[in-house]
Amino acid sequence: MPKTKLGPMALCAVLPTAFLLVFLPLRTYQNQVFSEPLLLTPELLNVSVNSAQQCLNLQWSLHSLAHHQELKMVFQIQISRIKTSNIIWVGNYNTTVKWNQVLHWSWESELPLECATHFVRIRSVVHDTKFPEPLFWSNWSSWEEVDVRDSLGNYTLLIFPKDKLVEEGSNVTFCYISRSNQNNISCSVEGEQIFGEELGPNAFSFNLSNIRFVRITGTNVYCRAEQADVLDGTVLYVSKVVEEPKDFSCETWDFKTLKCTWDPGSDHSSFHHFPTSYTLFESFSQRKEFCKQRNCCTWQITQDSQEIYNFTLVAESSLRKRSINILFNLSHRVHPMAPRNVFLKDISATNATVTWMMHPVGKNSTLLCQVELHGAGKVIQHNVSITVDGEYFLSEMKPNTEYVVRIHCADATYFWKWSEWSNQTFTTLEAAPSEAPDVWRIVKSMPKHYIVTLFWKPLSQFHANGKILFYNIAIENLQEPSRVALLSIPAPANGTKVTLAQHSYQIHVTANNSVGTSPASVLGISGDPGHEEVEVERIKGTEDGFSLSWKPQSGEVLGYVVEWCDHPQDKLCGLQWKKLGPNTTSTVISSDAFRPGVRYCFRIYGLSTRKIARLLEKKTGYSQELAPSDNPNVIMSHLTPHSFTLSWKNYSTESQPGFIRGYHVYLKPKVGECNTDYEKADLSGESVFCKYDIDNPEQKVFIVDNLQPVSFYEFFVTPYTSVGIGPLGPFMKVRTPDEFSHILIPVILPMIFCVLLIMIVCYLKSQWVKEKCYPDIPDPYKSSVLSVIKSKENTHLTIMNINDCIPDAIEVINKPEGRKIQFFGTRQSPTETEFTKPVYFYLLPTGKNYSGPGPCVCFDNFTYNQEVSDSGSCAHTLLPPTAPSQLGVLNQPENLQRTLEKNYRNSLEETPAEETCLNYVSQLASPMSADKDSLPTNPPVPAHCSEYKMQMAVSLGLVSPPPNENSSFSSITLLDQSEH
């Protein structure tokens, strides 16, 4: 069959007709579809709980969606708590939905999901441009209940959330569930009780706002059921807010490895179970690297010659994510490593050479290195260009000085950063000292010689050029130049003392180290011992020191020297001096040793061309004056009724902490008025005193006059400086005498003198007065009475023997009380007779010169009888004339002596000592009147007794019995008890 070929015109007519036949049915279908709203109800597939994140996870799908259909939709989700009507959250979720797709969405709850039942439902609306407005929501899905309390177990008390991590400053909601019906549950945060609200049966919640960081281990939150004694708690971890990394930078040191560093901000590494991770991502290569450290990360450079890098650093924690970006060219980020093997060679006193090596950076890389030399108080910097190794020559250094050389390098083509410093320390060699020592002297002139004390200041390290070992001193006698004395003083001494004759000298002082000797310092000593008399000028110091000035000297002067002591109050005053040029006539002396209240003395010397110092001026002053430290010791004298004198001549003004300008004399008057020379002053605030000003510090005597007699006055003297007066002390009191007291003094004083003289004489003649007024009881054997006895046989006899004594009478005294008398020669008395009166027994001598019986006068000697005044009158009884014949047998002295000694010893044993009374009977005494009655009527007239024959001491217990036939003695001698 032949084919029919259509022409172009026919084809054009056929195509529109075919298009209409196809398009019109499709258009009709679309109008039918889009004219009705498309309602797609979602179906919830699953609702789960993530307790750790406190999230509800939803899954749903759209089963009514057409095959391969893709629509943009909006899903609205409602969440209720406890009951469906209590809707707590409504939100929309926009997404593109595909056929048979399961959709996922999560909701984070502020309240822990374990504490209440939640309900979820969802609906949707098509929000696609394919469908015209208005939009219609689909029906809600059925409520889906979520309750996890049944899976918690049978615990009595539970608190949620557990171990939650939050950022500082955020808000947190806690809740607890109680399985019992008890309501007495208390909750605390770090020991502070908090209160919540009831969620439902046995469920409560409480909120914490603006949480602050407490400690790394977290904040403790716990609840306690009091009756059941059940406790449950949790830990709330508070983290700093994750910050965006700062100072993000990447660099290389060998074109093989990139090192990226950053500042992570606050440290979050303390919460190891909630770490912050860092990830490095490069966008061109799409490579990702997880960083092992929180502040740096390494990146290996591949061999694909990539030059441009775009890095993103991401910091991510469970709470937040932060990121930062950087773009750079690798060749512009070269940071060389620190130089190595730094070495010094060819070290001398002033020069050295330093060498070092560098780590390889890249092919044909040029480095710029910087060499710094630190030492001698300054820094010298040099720049050197190298490729691998470097070397530099160091010069113009100081001898014996420690230096530090430092080197660092950087890329010379594209400078990015200097490398780290590499250091090396070295010391230059020693050299001879470069400067003469600063020398000064003190010359003390003696009668025939000088004592010169030399001082020098140690050379500084800058000028010593090494360790000073000793100082050489050469003393040249200018009058005898050939005589030079050499001394060597070991270091570190800074002075010495020499004794010189009174001649002119030149002294040379040099310092020596191991290399050589310094220039010499020269001083001259004049042979003229003259003492310069210079007035002392007062100056005033300031905080900056003392400003000194002096008159320029005529003639040639090499310079001036100012001398002072830093510690003038110490024995070692700390001598200091300052040398100045010849054109200088002023200077300021300052020192850290200057103290307020200390007087400093400055001496200014001029140096002649011969280096001889001559004293020009003296100046003294205080860096800061103070008030006087003490008051004078005032002596009061010349007291009169109207005046007295005060003096304080021993008061030293030199030791005071300020210049004494005068004295204030305070006087408290008898009345409130002051004399014309005084002015009123108020010291204590209670009393009024009169003050007199003494403006001359050298006046130390003051007369207080115009006073009232017989009055009390109080006075007080204190010095004053420009700062103030001395300390207030106690007032001295004085009382003026009467006006007429001076008349009585000439009378009273001689009387006192006489009394004192008499007392002195009596004291010196006390022995003589004692002998005259109350003599001692003499010894009968040493009595002066015996001196009258003239012995014919021996003219020199002074003490009588018992053979030479013929007794005349014995006196026996009985006291009125009555005593028993023991007669001589017997142990027992023949008769016991009570005597009331003393009895006298006259023993008549039987010598051939005796003519007959006769009485002898007797008397009492009170010197021997101390109790005579107490015994009453002494009765004397004379024996009858026949008595002598009866006693003739005992007229022999030897018989009498033996008898008396025997009976006297017997009587001492029987007679008490207190009843014994001694009575002396004199041969020349006449009977006392009181005894006349006891005498015989016609007593014989006693013959004149020319001398004593014997003195007797008689004990009261020793009484001779009347003579009888057995008696055989004619005389009795009684001895003193002391002789036995």
C-alpha positions, 0 to 999 in steps of 0.5 A: 500500500503506498505511503501517504506523505504529509506536507508541512502544512498538514502536519501543522494542522494535525498537531494542535488537534492531537494536543487538545484531545490529550490535554482536555481530559487531564485538565478535567481530572485536575479540576475535579481533584483540586476542587475538593480539599485533600485531608490526610489524617496521620496515624501515630505508630509509636510514642516512646520516652527517653529518660536521659534526655527527658524527651517524647519521641513520636513516630507516625505515617500517612497511609492515605498518601498516593503512590510516589506522591510528595507533599509539603505538609504541616503537622500540629501536635498537642501534648496533655499532662495527667488528663487529656483536657490539660493541654500543656503544649501545642506546636507545628512541625513542617516537613516534606512527606513522601509516600510510605515514609515514617516521620519522627519528631521529639519533644523535650519536657521541662517536667521529668516524664516519670512524674506524670502521665502524658497524652499526645495526638496529631493532625495535619494540613497540606501546605503545598503550592499544588493545592489552592487556599484555604487550608483545611486541617485533618482530623485529630488522631486518637490520644496516645497515652504515655505513662512510665511510672509502672516500670519504675518498680516498687520504691517508696520514694523516687526523685527525678531527673537523675544526674542531669547536666544543665548550663549555668543560669538555666532553670530546672524542674524536679519532681518526686513520687511517693508510693505511700499516702504520707504527706510529710516529705521534705526536699532540700537543695544543698541543705536548704529546704525547698517547697513545691506544688502537687501534680497529682496523687503522690506526685509533687514538683519544685523549680530551681531558677538561675542555677549556679555552679557549686562544685565539680562533683555537682549539686546535691538534691534529695527528698526524705519521708520522715515517718518511713525514714526513706531518702532518695536524691540526685545530683545536678551537674552545672556546667559553664556555658559552652563558649565559641572557641577563640584565637583559632589558628593553624600553622606548619613548621615542616610542610608535612603537619598542620597544627591547629590551636584555639582557646576553648574558654572555660574548662568543662573537662571536670564532667568526664561523663558529659565531655565537650568534643572538638571536631576539625572539618576541612571543606575542600577535601571534605576530611574530618578529624576528631581532636583528642585534646580540647585546645589543639589538633594535628592535621597531616598534609597530603601530597596533593599540593593543596595550598588553600585550606578552609577549616571549621572547628566544631565544639559540641556538648550534650547541651550546645554546639559551637563552631568557628571557621578559618581560611588560609594559604599554607605557605603563609603559615610557616612557624619554624621550630626553635634553634638547636645546638646553640654554642659559644666559641672563641670567648675572650674578655670582649669577644665571642662567636655563637653558632646554631642549627635549624630544623629543616623547613622546606626546599629553598626556604630562607629564614630570618634569625634574630640574635639578642645579647643580654648583659652589662645592663643592656640588650644588643640585637642583631639580624641574620639571614640563614638557610640551615645553620647560623653563625654570628660574631659578638664584640664590644663586650665587658670583661668578666661579665655574664651574658645571655645570647638568645636566638629565634627565627622566622620565615623570611619570605612570608613572615608569620611568627617567630620561633621559640627562643633558644638561650645560652649563657656564657661569661667573658674572661677577666681583664685588669681593673679599668678604674682606680678605687675611690679612696678617702681618709681620716687623719687623727693628729697625735703629739708626735705622729699621725694615725691615718685611717684609709677607706676605699669603696669596692670597684663595681663589677663594670670596672673591676673586670674580675674578682679583686684579690687584694689592694696594694698601698704605697706610702711615700714620704715626700721629705725622704722620697727613697723611703716607700712603705708597701702594704697589701690588704686582702679583699674584701677589706675596705680599709686599713689603719696606718701610723705615720710620723709628722711628715708629708706623704703621698699614698697610692692605692690600687686594686688587683685581680688575677690579670693586672692592676688598676690605676692608682688613687692618690691621697696627700697627707700634710706635714702641718698638724694644724687644726682648722677651726670652722663654724658649724652651719645649720641646714634643713633636710627634706625628703630628697636629702640635704642640699649643700652649697659652699663658697668656691675656693680661690687658686687651683683646686682639683675638686671637693669632697663631702664627708658624712656618717650614715649612722652617727649614733653608732660607734662605727658611723658608716663613713660615706663620702662624695667626690665632686669636680672643681667647678661644682659648689653645690650638691644634694646628699641623699641616702636610704639610711637617713632617719628622722630625728638623727643629726647628721654632720657634713664636712666639705673639703677642698683638694689641692693640686697635691691631693691634700684635703683641707676642711672648708665648711661644716654643716649639720642638720636633720632630715626631719626634726622631731620634738625633744625626747626628754626633759632636763634634770632640773636642780633647785637651789638658793631657796629664799622666801621670795625666790629660788634658782633652777639650773640644768647645766648637764642637759645635752642638746646635741643628742636631741632629735631636733635643734633646741631653740629654747626652754619653757618654764612652767610655774603654778602660782599660789593664785590664778594670776601670773607676773608680767614676765609670764604668760598663762598656759594650759597644759593639762586642761584642768590647772592654769600655769604661768609660762616663761620662755627662754629663747637662748638654748645655752641659758640653763639657769633661771631665777624664779622670783616675786614669790610669797613666803611660806607658799607651795609652788610647782614648776616644770622645765621642758625644751622645745624645737621647731616641731614642739615641746618635750614630753610632759613630766611630773611637776616638782614642788617647792615650799618657800620658807618664812622670812625670819627663818634666816635669823634662827639658823645662826643659833640653831646650827651652833647648838646642833654642832655642840650636841653632835660634838658632845655625842662624838666625845662621849662615844670616843670616851665611852670606856672612861665614862663607864669607869667613872659612872658605873665601874665594873665589880673589881676582883678582890685579888686585884684591888687597888687597896692592896697597893697600900700594904707595905711588906717589910720582907718584900717591898714589891708585894702587891697581892697579900698571901693568906699567911699575911692576913690576920682576920679581925671579925666575921660577919654572918648575915641571915635574911629575915625569912630564916635560914639554917646555918652550917657551922664551920667544922661540922656537917650538922648544926648542933642546934638549929637556930633561926636568926632574924638579925645579922650576927657579928663574930669578932675573931680576936688575934692572938699575936704577941702584940695583942694586949687584950681583947678589944672591939674593932670597928667594922663597916659594910662595903656595898661594892661587895654586897649587892644585896645589902640594901635588901637585907635590912640593917646589918646587926653586929654582935661582939664576942665576949672577952673570953672568946679570944682564949677559946679561939687561940688554937686557930691562930696559925694561918695554915690551920685556918686556911685548911679548915675554911677550904674544907667547910666552905666546900661543904657549905656550897653543897647545902646552901642555895645560890640564890640565898647567899649574900656577901658582906665585906667587913672593914677593920676601920669602920665603927659600928652602925647606929642600927647595931648599937643595941646588939653590942655589949654594954661596955665594949672594948675600945678598938685600937687604931687599925693602921692598915688592912690585914685581910679583905674577906668575902663571906657567904651567907651560908657560911657562919662560924659557930660559937666557940666551944671546947672542940674549936681549934681555930682563932681566925677564918678566911673565906674564899670567893666561890670563883676561886673554887 
